């Protein structure tokens, strides 16, 4: 797909999303648009898969969508084992859409189908990946309309709009367009959602930078992890940067918000990650982490929520938790940032890298946070601190930073990078272009001083500076003020004063002439 074709697709998606929304809040309505996009995707994905299987077996004209439900049942068990789910032919997106205008019970039809799709995975290895995926697509909600007829009218429009999206066919290997459409919708909704939803989405170019930082010098990793995965955009960047087959043991994440957890699993499937390639859990990572048996991870990326509350020292069990105990102190109850950091360090492989977006206060605040920084610096776990530009993220304009952690460093120093000028302005936000990303990565990889950009500082110097790891404390900003020649300036001032004196003398003479009696 060309850049112009993709731009046209995005324009179409934007129009559809806004036309259909009506009076429903954009962040709430995303579940309908994304859910229906997902329904179309898995319908076409399954159809393409079964058609290919049959055609390989010699049935050149086979088309699963034209099969009777009774005949289709025989393939259920094997297909669920391979794909993780099953949809009967009459329940495929295209067939439901074709009947939709004449179905007075369309809402009930769709509700039943969604239950059937989730139910097809019950008892299979994929059950946890499909359970509750359609919970937020409530076809009986008053948000869609006050009456069944009005709701069905909206559902018909939704089916038609999603069905008309030019997303290519699976046979043409244009499957990535579904993932692209999903990411565009998430970004679109996040940019207009403010605090109600934007914090669940990390801009794609920031996600890509984090992924690229963690795999410098590598062509594959064992597995990747995000303990606050939101909609999954950070994890999925590894599929782009390395290729999903080069993440050998899969994609792992945890998300506390139920709606966002559902969006993340949908995102994994829409990017054609089969169910056995990802493990996304729901719950509070800090108190109830879901992947004890899967750690350590070779690549960890995260943009955890900034300065949220957590139990901290109000929970006497936490100080003995192996993730937090090594620092000898817990992150403050009002600021969980460094609790996430300690969790990620604990689960990081010896040869791994973690890249974490942090609120800037964690770099210099005192108290318990200083003690945790002391632990991180004294044990040589902090590899790099990168100051990012302001206004990159949805829902906030603050200038965040990236802390890069490693357990096997070649030196006993921290690289500080000032990337605050590495951005382009696009619309009402700043963004990291590919050039900006490459500039940051080059400095990160070279690990050498660059005037006004990067400085490699020994750990003992940082200790002397009270474990302050703010970039501005070590990288001197370039003085962009105009250089002034003081001698020339003094001469110019003298000339001005002399000329001023001359003018005063002339003015005094003119005034005297005017005051003489005629």
PLY file of the C-alpha trace (Angstrom):
ply
format ascii 1.0
element vertex 518
property float x
property float y
property float z
element edge 517
property int vertex1
property int vertex2
end_header
0.00 0.00 0.00
1.37 3.41 -0.97
1.62 6.34 1.43
-1.25 8.11 -0.37
-3.44 4.98 -0.23
-2.74 4.61 3.48
-3.54 8.29 4.04
-6.82 7.78 2.16
-7.63 4.76 4.32
-6.97 6.79 7.45
-9.19 9.58 6.17
-11.98 7.06 5.52
-11.60 5.56 9.00
-11.75 9.01 10.57
-14.93 9.87 8.68
-16.62 6.57 9.51
-15.72 6.76 13.19
-17.14 10.26 13.49
-20.22 9.66 11.33
-21.20 6.58 13.29
-20.47 7.93 16.73
-23.38 10.35 16.97
-23.96 11.25 20.59
-21.70 8.54 22.01
-18.42 9.72 23.57
-15.53 8.94 21.22
-13.52 6.93 23.75
-16.59 4.85 24.61
-17.54 4.32 20.98
-14.10 3.01 20.06
-15.14 -0.37 21.50
-17.85 -0.65 18.84
-15.64 0.34 15.91
-12.65 -1.71 17.06
-14.81 -4.66 18.11
-16.53 -4.78 14.73
-13.18 -4.43 12.96
-11.97 -7.40 15.00
-15.07 -9.42 14.12
-14.43 -8.80 10.42
-10.76 -9.66 10.83
-11.20 -13.04 12.53
-13.98 -13.96 10.08
-11.74 -13.30 7.07
-8.69 -14.74 8.82
-10.50 -18.03 9.51
-12.05 -18.20 6.03
-8.67 -17.64 4.36
-7.02 -20.26 6.57
-9.65 -22.95 5.91
-9.81 -22.18 2.18
-6.04 -22.58 1.93
-6.14 -25.89 3.80
-8.83 -27.32 1.52
-7.22 -26.05 -1.68
-3.93 -27.64 -0.70
-5.88 -30.87 -0.26
-7.17 -30.57 -3.83
-10.51 -28.71 -3.50
-9.69 -25.83 -5.83
-13.14 -24.20 -5.64
-13.69 -24.60 -1.90
-15.14 -21.55 -0.11
-15.79 -21.91 3.60
-18.24 -18.99 3.63
-20.61 -20.97 1.36
-20.50 -24.16 3.43
-23.52 -25.19 5.52
-23.15 -24.99 9.28
-23.82 -28.71 9.56
-20.99 -29.56 7.17
-18.69 -27.06 8.88
-19.06 -28.67 12.31
-16.76 -31.55 11.38
-13.76 -29.23 11.20
-14.34 -27.46 14.50
-12.04 -29.40 16.82
-8.97 -29.38 14.60
-9.44 -25.70 13.68
-9.75 -24.60 17.32
-6.56 -26.51 18.06
-4.75 -24.59 15.29
-6.42 -21.15 15.32
-7.80 -21.00 18.84
-11.41 -20.22 17.82
-14.17 -21.19 15.40
-16.97 -19.39 13.54
-19.72 -21.20 11.67
-20.28 -20.03 8.06
-23.64 -18.35 8.76
-21.99 -16.40 11.60
-19.14 -14.98 9.52
-19.00 -11.18 9.29
-19.73 -11.06 5.53
-22.76 -13.36 5.79
-24.22 -11.54 8.80
-23.71 -8.22 7.04
-25.52 -9.49 3.93
-28.61 -10.34 6.01
-28.38 -7.44 8.45
-30.91 -5.03 6.90
-33.60 -7.70 6.94
-32.82 -9.00 10.43
-35.23 -7.44 12.92
-33.31 -9.15 15.72
-29.84 -8.12 14.52
-28.75 -7.11 18.00
-29.64 -10.54 19.37
-28.03 -12.25 16.38
-24.74 -10.45 17.00
-24.90 -11.02 20.77
-25.35 -14.77 20.17
-22.50 -14.89 17.63
-20.08 -13.13 19.95
-20.94 -15.58 22.73
-20.43 -18.46 20.28
-17.01 -17.20 19.16
-15.78 -16.85 22.74
-17.43 -20.17 23.61
-15.59 -21.96 20.80
-12.34 -21.51 22.75
-13.68 -22.83 26.08
-11.64 -25.81 27.20
-8.92 -25.10 24.63
-5.43 -23.67 25.21
-6.70 -20.40 23.75
-9.56 -19.95 26.26
-7.88 -17.16 28.24
-7.00 -15.27 25.05
-10.61 -15.15 23.79
-12.58 -14.98 27.03
-14.52 -11.70 27.33
-13.12 -10.19 24.12
-16.54 -8.87 23.05
-17.64 -7.70 26.51
-17.29 -4.03 25.57
-19.23 -4.42 22.32
-22.64 -4.22 24.00
-25.16 -4.48 21.17
-28.04 -3.83 23.58
-26.63 -0.63 25.05
-28.74 2.53 25.16
-25.64 4.31 23.85
-26.51 2.92 20.43
-30.11 4.16 20.57
-33.19 4.29 22.81
-35.03 1.46 21.01
-34.10 -1.90 19.48
-34.93 -0.54 16.02
-32.61 2.46 16.50
-29.82 0.23 17.83
-30.15 -2.14 14.89
-30.09 0.78 12.50
-26.76 1.86 14.00
-25.44 -1.71 13.92
-26.29 -2.04 10.21
-24.37 1.18 9.52
-21.48 -0.11 11.59
-21.35 -3.44 9.73
-21.51 -1.68 6.35
-18.90 0.92 7.25
-16.39 -1.62 8.59
-17.19 -3.99 5.72
-16.48 -1.27 3.16
-13.06 -0.40 4.54
-10.49 -1.13 1.79
-8.35 -3.54 3.79
-7.39 -5.86 0.98
-7.68 -9.62 1.08
-5.78 -12.21 3.03
-4.79 -13.94 -0.19
-2.89 -10.79 -1.19
-0.98 -10.73 2.11
-2.36 -7.31 3.03
-3.20 -8.53 6.51
-1.08 -5.75 8.06
-3.73 -3.24 7.01
-6.04 -4.49 9.76
-3.34 -3.85 12.33
-2.61 -0.47 10.78
-6.29 0.46 10.87
-6.48 -0.58 14.53
-3.41 1.46 15.48
-4.74 4.48 13.61
-8.11 4.23 15.37
-6.42 3.90 18.77
-4.26 6.94 18.07
-7.24 8.90 16.78
-9.34 8.12 19.84
-6.46 8.69 22.26
-5.69 12.11 20.75
-9.25 13.26 21.40
-9.85 11.41 24.67
-7.60 13.42 26.97
-7.37 11.92 30.44
-10.33 9.61 29.84
-8.39 7.30 27.58
-5.27 8.79 26.04
-3.06 7.46 28.81
-3.73 3.92 27.60
-1.95 4.56 24.32
1.73 5.22 23.66
2.41 6.93 20.29
3.81 4.48 17.75
7.13 6.26 17.21
7.84 6.30 20.96
6.97 2.59 21.14
9.32 1.92 18.24
12.18 3.84 19.85
11.82 1.84 23.09
11.81 -1.46 21.22
14.83 -0.48 19.13
16.79 0.56 22.24
16.29 -2.85 23.86
17.48 -4.85 20.84
20.54 -2.87 19.74
23.02 -5.39 18.36
20.50 -8.25 18.39
18.51 -9.96 15.66
16.34 -12.00 18.03
15.30 -12.21 21.68
13.75 -14.93 23.80
10.60 -13.03 24.83
9.37 -9.48 25.41
7.40 -8.04 28.31
5.44 -4.95 29.32
4.03 -4.90 32.89
1.65 -2.02 32.10
0.86 -2.91 28.51
-2.21 -0.74 27.81
-3.39 -1.46 24.27
-0.20 -3.40 23.49
1.42 -0.97 21.07
4.85 -1.22 22.73
4.94 -5.01 22.60
3.83 -5.14 19.00
6.68 -2.91 17.88
9.01 -5.87 18.39
7.13 -7.69 15.63
7.98 -4.75 13.36
11.55 -4.18 14.54
12.66 -7.84 14.71
9.86 -9.79 13.01
7.49 -11.79 15.19
9.32 -15.07 14.53
12.47 -13.53 16.04
10.68 -13.09 19.35
11.14 -16.78 19.94
8.95 -17.45 22.98
6.37 -14.75 22.59
4.87 -11.50 23.85
3.91 -11.05 27.52
2.05 -8.24 29.24
-0.29 -7.28 32.06
-2.95 -4.55 32.24
-5.15 -3.58 35.17
-7.94 -1.82 33.24
-10.44 -4.40 31.94
-11.48 -2.51 28.80
-7.87 -1.81 27.83
-6.92 -5.41 28.57
-9.57 -6.50 26.03
-8.27 -3.96 23.51
-4.75 -5.30 23.95
-5.73 -8.91 23.23
-7.72 -7.76 20.20
-4.66 -5.80 19.06
-2.47 -8.90 19.32
-4.86 -10.95 17.19
-5.42 -8.12 14.68
-1.67 -8.07 14.10
-1.91 -11.79 13.27
-0.20 -13.04 16.40
-1.67 -16.49 16.93
-2.95 -17.22 20.43
0.06 -19.30 21.48
2.43 -16.38 20.71
1.11 -14.01 23.37
0.11 -14.08 27.02
-1.72 -10.96 28.18
-3.02 -11.00 31.75
-5.43 -8.74 33.63
-4.64 -7.45 37.09
-2.39 -5.23 39.21
1.23 -5.99 38.30
2.68 -4.38 41.43
0.59 -6.41 43.87
-0.37 -9.49 41.86
2.03 -10.08 38.94
0.83 -12.73 36.52
4.06 -13.96 34.94
6.26 -15.30 37.74
6.74 -18.54 35.81
7.71 -16.76 32.59
10.43 -14.40 33.80
13.19 -13.44 33.14
12.64 -11.45 29.94
15.36 -10.43 27.52
13.56 -7.25 26.41
11.27 -5.17 28.63
9.54 -1.97 27.51
6.96 0.06 29.36
5.24 3.40 29.73
3.69 2.82 33.18
1.17 5.30 34.64
2.87 8.34 36.14
2.89 8.87 39.92
-0.12 6.70 40.73
-0.91 5.56 44.26
-0.10 2.04 45.46
-0.02 0.20 48.80
3.66 0.83 49.47
4.66 0.48 53.12
0.99 0.24 54.16
1.28 -3.39 53.03
3.79 -5.12 55.37
4.29 -7.98 52.91
5.72 -5.85 50.12
9.08 -5.07 51.75
9.81 -8.82 51.63
8.71 -9.17 48.01
11.82 -10.31 46.08
11.15 -7.61 43.48
11.32 -4.71 45.95
13.35 -6.04 48.89
16.85 -5.51 47.38
16.52 -1.71 47.55
15.68 -1.90 51.26
12.85 0.60 50.84
9.54 0.82 48.98
8.48 3.50 46.52
6.26 6.15 48.20
2.56 5.33 48.48
1.71 8.38 46.37
4.27 7.66 43.64
4.54 4.09 42.34
6.93 4.95 39.47
10.02 3.31 40.95
8.01 0.30 42.13
7.40 -0.46 38.43
11.11 0.14 37.79
12.18 -2.30 40.52
9.67 -4.88 39.25
11.10 -4.67 35.74
14.69 -4.86 36.96
13.81 -7.98 38.96
12.37 -9.71 35.91
15.07 -8.60 33.48
17.35 -11.30 32.06
21.09 -11.03 32.79
21.77 -10.29 29.11
18.61 -8.20 28.70
17.69 -4.53 28.39
14.72 -2.62 29.83
13.62 0.75 28.43
11.11 2.56 30.65
9.33 5.88 30.13
9.46 7.72 33.45
7.99 10.84 35.01
10.92 13.30 35.35
10.52 13.64 39.13
11.89 10.12 39.71
15.31 11.35 38.53
15.87 13.79 41.38
13.23 13.54 44.14
14.49 12.78 47.66
13.33 10.38 50.37
12.61 6.76 49.44
13.08 7.50 45.73
16.65 8.72 46.37
17.37 5.48 48.24
16.06 3.39 45.34
18.17 5.42 42.88
21.19 4.83 45.14
20.56 1.09 44.94
20.24 1.24 41.14
23.37 3.37 40.66
25.58 1.61 43.24
24.78 -1.76 41.69
25.47 -0.42 38.18
22.02 -1.18 36.77
21.34 2.22 35.15
22.79 2.20 31.64
21.35 5.39 30.11
18.99 8.24 30.90
17.39 9.99 27.89
15.56 13.31 28.18
12.67 13.29 25.70
10.97 16.33 24.11
7.81 17.73 25.73
4.28 17.14 24.42
4.85 13.68 22.89
2.12 11.83 24.78
-1.67 12.05 24.75
-3.25 13.49 27.87
-0.10 15.34 29.02
2.42 17.88 27.73
5.22 17.11 30.20
8.70 16.23 28.99
9.24 12.63 30.07
12.44 10.62 30.07
13.60 7.08 29.34
15.62 5.06 31.86
17.52 2.15 30.31
18.42 -0.69 32.68
20.96 -3.47 32.16
22.38 -6.14 34.45
25.57 -6.75 32.45
27.31 -3.45 31.66
30.80 -3.09 30.22
31.53 0.07 32.24
30.64 1.63 35.57
29.09 4.82 34.20
25.76 6.23 33.06
25.21 7.83 29.66
23.04 10.95 29.77
21.39 12.02 26.50
19.55 15.30 25.96
17.09 14.53 23.14
14.73 17.38 24.05
15.25 19.01 20.63
14.71 15.79 18.66
11.14 16.24 17.43
8.94 17.53 14.65
5.68 19.33 15.26
2.66 17.58 13.75
-0.82 18.92 14.40
-1.12 19.77 18.08
1.56 17.32 19.30
5.28 16.77 18.94
6.45 13.48 17.49
9.68 11.58 16.94
10.41 11.23 13.23
12.54 8.36 11.95
15.45 10.80 11.68
14.93 11.83 15.33
14.83 8.18 16.42
17.99 7.33 14.48
19.84 10.30 15.97
18.97 9.17 19.50
19.88 5.55 18.74
23.23 6.53 17.21
24.20 8.47 20.34
22.92 5.63 22.55
24.87 2.99 20.63
28.11 4.99 20.40
28.11 5.67 24.16
30.45 8.65 23.93
30.38 12.32 24.82
28.75 14.68 22.33
28.86 18.41 23.10
25.52 19.63 24.45
23.90 16.25 23.66
25.51 13.39 25.57
27.81 12.86 28.53
29.16 9.64 30.05
29.38 10.10 33.81
31.14 7.75 36.25
28.95 6.33 39.02
31.08 7.85 41.79
30.44 11.33 40.36
26.69 10.64 40.47
27.03 9.46 44.08
28.78 12.74 44.93
25.83 14.55 43.33
23.43 12.87 45.79
22.28 10.30 43.19
20.58 12.91 41.04
20.26 11.39 37.57
18.49 14.26 35.78
20.02 14.80 32.33
20.23 18.58 32.80
22.56 18.03 35.76
25.23 16.56 33.47
24.63 17.68 29.88
25.29 21.38 29.44
22.72 23.04 27.21
24.11 24.88 24.21
24.20 28.66 24.71
22.25 29.95 21.74
22.50 33.58 22.79
24.22 35.95 20.36
27.90 36.52 21.10
28.49 40.18 21.94
31.79 42.07 21.42
31.90 44.12 24.64
34.45 46.66 23.26
32.31 47.30 20.20
29.22 47.55 22.37
30.89 50.12 24.66
32.01 52.17 21.65
28.47 52.12 20.26
27.08 53.22 23.63
29.63 56.08 23.75
28.58 57.19 20.26
24.90 57.09 21.27
25.60 59.13 24.45
27.60 61.72 22.48
24.90 62.00 19.85
22.26 62.25 22.61
24.23 65.16 24.12
24.40 66.90 20.74
20.65 66.53 20.27
19.94 67.89 23.75
22.10 70.98 22.99
20.25 71.53 19.70
16.85 71.09 21.39
17.83 73.54 24.17
18.80 76.13 21.57
15.51 75.71 19.70
13.54 76.05 22.95
15.53 79.20 23.90
14.75 80.76 20.51
11.06 80.03 20.96
11.01 81.56 24.45
12.67 84.91 23.43
10.10 87.74 23.36
9.44 88.91 19.85
0 1
1 2
2 3
3 4
4 5
5 6
6 7
7 8
8 9
9 10
10 11
11 12
12 13
13 14
14 15
15 16
16 17
17 18
18 19
19 20
20 21
21 22
22 23
23 24
24 25
25 26
26 27
27 28
28 29
29 30
30 31
31 32
32 33
33 34
34 35
35 36
36 37
37 38
38 39
39 40
40 41
41 42
42 43
43 44
44 45
45 46
46 47
47 48
48 49
49 50
50 51
51 52
52 53
53 54
54 55
55 56
56 57
57 58
58 59
59 60
60 61
61 62
62 63
63 64
64 65
65 66
66 67
67 68
68 69
69 70
70 71
71 72
72 73
73 74
74 75
75 76
76 77
77 78
78 79
79 80
80 81
81 82
82 83
83 84
84 85
85 86
86 87
87 88
88 89
89 90
90 91
91 92
92 93
93 94
94 95
95 96
96 97
97 98
98 99
99 100
100 101
101 102
102 103
103 104
104 105
105 106
106 107
107 108
108 109
109 110
110 111
111 112
112 113
113 114
114 115
115 116
116 117
117 118
118 119
119 120
120 121
121 122
122 123
123 124
124 125
125 126
126 127
127 128
128 129
129 130
130 131
131 132
132 133
133 134
134 135
135 136
136 137
137 138
138 139
139 140
140 141
141 142
142 143
143 144
144 145
145 146
146 147
147 148
148 149
149 150
150 151
151 152
152 153
153 154
154 155
155 156
156 157
157 158
158 159
159 160
160 161
161 162
162 163
163 164
164 165
165 166
166 167
167 168
168 169
169 170
170 171
171 172
172 173
173 174
174 175
175 176
176 177
177 178
178 179
179 180
180 181
181 182
182 183
183 184
184 185
185 186
186 187
187 188
188 189
189 190
190 191
191 192
192 193
193 194
194 195
195 196
196 197
197 198
198 199
199 200
200 201
201 202
202 203
203 204
204 205
205 206
206 207
207 208
208 209
209 210
210 211
211 212
212 213
213 214
214 215
215 216
216 217
217 218
218 219
219 220
220 221
221 222
222 223
223 224
224 225
225 226
226 227
227 228
228 229
229 230
230 231
231 232
232 233
233 234
234 235
235 236
236 237
237 238
238 239
239 240
240 241
241 242
242 243
243 244
244 245
245 246
246 247
247 248
248 249
249 250
250 251
251 252
252 253
253 254
254 255
255 256
256 257
257 258
258 259
259 260
260 261
261 262
262 263
263 264
264 265
265 266
266 267
267 268
268 269
269 270
270 271
271 272
272 273
273 274
274 275
275 276
276 277
277 278
278 279
279 280
280 281
281 282
282 283
283 284
284 285
285 286
286 287
287 288
288 289
289 290
290 291
291 292
292 293
293 294
294 295
295 296
296 297
297 298
298 299
299 300
300 301
301 302
302 303
303 304
304 305
305 306
306 307
307 308
308 309
309 310
310 311
311 312
312 313
313 314
314 315
315 316
316 317
317 318
318 319
319 320
320 321
321 322
322 323
323 324
324 325
325 326
326 327
327 328
328 329
329 330
330 331
331 332
332 333
333 334
334 335
335 336
336 337
337 338
338 339
339 340
340 341
341 342
342 343
343 344
344 345
345 346
346 347
347 348
348 349
349 350
350 351
351 352
352 353
353 354
354 355
355 356
356 357
357 358
358 359
359 360
360 361
361 362
362 363
363 364
364 365
365 366
366 367
367 368
368 369
369 370
370 371
371 372
372 373
373 374
374 375
375 376
376 377
377 378
378 379
379 380
380 381
381 382
382 383
383 384
384 385
385 386
386 387
387 388
388 389
389 390
390 391
391 392
392 393
393 394
394 395
395 396
396 397
397 398
398 399
399 400
400 401
401 402
402 403
403 404
404 405
405 406
406 407
407 408
408 409
409 410
410 411
411 412
412 413
413 414
414 415
415 416
416 417
417 418
418 419
419 420
420 421
421 422
422 423
423 424
424 425
425 426
426 427
427 428
428 429
429 430
430 431
431 432
432 433
433 434
434 435
435 436
436 437
437 438
438 439
439 440
440 441
441 442
442 443
443 444
444 445
445 446
446 447
447 448
448 449
449 450
450 451
451 452
452 453
453 454
454 455
455 456
456 457
457 458
458 459
459 460
460 461
461 462
462 463
463 464
464 465
465 466
466 467
467 468
468 469
469 470
470 471
471 472
472 473
473 474
474 475
475 476
476 477
477 478
478 479
479 480
480 481
481 482
482 483
483 484
484 485
485 486
486 487
487 488
488 489
489 490
490 491
491 492
492 493
493 494
494 495
495 496
496 497
497 498
498 499
499 500
500 501
501 502
502 503
503 504
504 505
505 506
506 507
507 508
508 509
509 510
510 511
511 512
512 513
513 514
514 515
515 516
516 517
